[in-house]
């Protein structure tokens, strides 16, 4: 026999069902929020990458308008910034496939877990209804042992079925808890590795970018400015130098004789 009244059994089943469904709903809600937030980070990173591409284009155009060491340094700086934007794209792709997508898959995983819980609830409801019939028979017709025995037998069969189903579901939810914990660890490990790799690469690339900037010579830029400011004077000096060269050679030759 059940040992519990229909009302006591109903309260027990509801309490168990609420606990198990609460565990699933907790995971569903938290994983969904995390997927949404990390997806937002990914989209913002993509927008920053697009802006970074514009910076690269501006630096390349800037380099094309310069000369000498300034041009070389700007080209190197543009290459470094371009390399970082490429790495940002790799980070976005990894975040999408290794972090956001696995978290989003828990919507269907949790839905399936709730369906498993509903199957147990169905069995429990049948047991509660049979227990109600048994309780009524004991109160209204306690001398009718045949009817009471029949209800007791039906309740006992449903109890066995419900316990078997409940044990299966509890095992299912236990496996669900293990899986979601392992998946969460794997997802967050991928996220942390992606961030660590990104910052390590950023340090490496921006160290090179820093060197390109430091290699810009102020003296060379000023010298090129002056050469551009007085191109005719510079040309006259070069012409006079070339004109004087034969005379100097003749004087040198006469001296040697």
JOURBEL-V223584 format. One record per backbone hydrogen bond with DSSP energy under -0.5 kcal/mol. NH is the residue of the N-H (numbers start at 1). CO is the residue of the C=O. If there is no record, write none. Layout:
nh;co
NH;CO
NH;CO
//
This chain:
nh;co
9;5
10;6
11;7
12;8
13;9
14;10
15;11
16;12
17;13
18;14
19;15
20;16
21;17
22;18
23;19
24;20
25;21
26;22
27;23
28;24
29;25
30;26
31;27
32;28
33;29
34;30
35;31
36;32
37;33
38;34
39;35
40;36
41;37
42;38
43;39
44;40
45;41
46;42
47;43
48;44
49;45
50;46
51;47
52;48
53;49
54;50
55;51
56;52
57;53
58;54
59;55
60;56
61;57
62;58
63;59
64;60
65;61
65;62
66;63
70;67
71;67
72;68
73;69
74;70
75;71
76;72
77;73
78;74
79;75
80;76
81;77
82;78
83;79
84;80
85;81
86;82
87;83
88;84
89;85
90;86
91;87
92;88
93;89
94;90
95;91
96;92
97;93
98;94
99;95
100;95
101;96
103;99
104;100
105;101
106;103
107;104
108;105
109;105
110;106
111;107
112;108
113;109
114;110
115;111
116;112
117;113
118;114
119;115
120;116
121;117
122;118
123;119
124;120
125;121
126;122
127;123
128;124
129;125
130;126
131;127
132;128
133;129
134;130
135;131
136;132
137;133
138;134
139;135
140;136
141;137
144;141
145;143
148;144
149;145
150;146
151;147
152;148
153;149
154;150
155;151
156;152
157;153
158;154
159;155
160;156
161;157
162;158
163;159
164;160
165;161
166;162
167;163
168;164
169;165
170;166
171;167
172;168
173;169
174;170
175;171
176;172
177;173
178;174
179;175
180;176
181;177
182;178
183;179
184;180
185;181
186;182
187;183
188;184
189;185
190;186
191;187
192;188
193;189
194;190
195;191
196;192
197;193
198;194
199;195
200;196
201;197
202;198
203;199
204;200
205;201
206;202
207;203
208;204
209;205
210;206
211;207
212;208
213;209
214;210
215;211
216;213
218;216
221;217
222;218
223;219
224;220
225;221
226;222
227;223
228;224
229;225
230;226
231;228
234;230
235;231
236;232
237;233
238;234
239;235
240;236
241;237
242;238
243;239
244;240
245;241
246;242
247;243
248;244
249;245
250;246
251;247
252;248
253;249
254;250
255;251
256;252
257;253
//
